[in-house]
């Protein structure tokens, strides 16, 4: 799953793991979805400076044996 870094105008940041994001035109918010298109997070569109999709890294698998 991808990850988004949301930066707000007050300087705070929030990491949101999601596969996609879109701006809801009916409500002042951004909607984050997983790969099944389920809503997993909401962020208010007022006060958002930027939303950046972070590079995906390969999954680390545990080795047992």
N, C-alpha and C positions, 0 to 999 in steps of 0.2 A: 504494500500500500504506500502511496505517496505521502508526503507531508508538506503542509503549507505553513509559512511563517507570516503571521499577520502582525503588522506594525501599526500602532495607533498614534495619533497626533500628540498624545501626551508622553510619548517615548516608550510606553510599555509594549511588550511583545507577547505573542501567544503562538505556540506550536499546535497545529491541528492535523492529526493523521487522517487523511481522506484521499479518495481517488479523483474527485472532481469538486469544483466550486462554481457557483453562478450567483449573480446578483438578482435578487427577487425584485421585480419592478413594481409589484403590488404593495410590498412592505419594505421599509428601510433596513434591509438586512442582506447578508451573504449566506447562502445555504451550502453546506459541505455534505457530500454524499460518499458512501462506500461503493464498492464495485457492483453491488446489487441494487444500487440507486436508492438505498435507504438514507434518510437524513440522519447524520450523526453529530452535527454541530451547526450552530447559528452564530453569526457575528453581526453586530449592528453596523450598518453602512456609514452612519455618521461617526466621524472621528477616526476612520480608517485611513491611514496614510498609504499603505501598500499591502499587497498580498503576493507573496513570492512562493512558487512551487520549488521545493528543495530537491536536489538531485537524489535519486533513489540509490541506495547501496544494496549490494547483494546480501541476502539473508545469511546469517551465521547459524550453522547447524551444529548441534552438540555431537561430540564423538564419544561413544561409549564402547567399552570392550575389554 
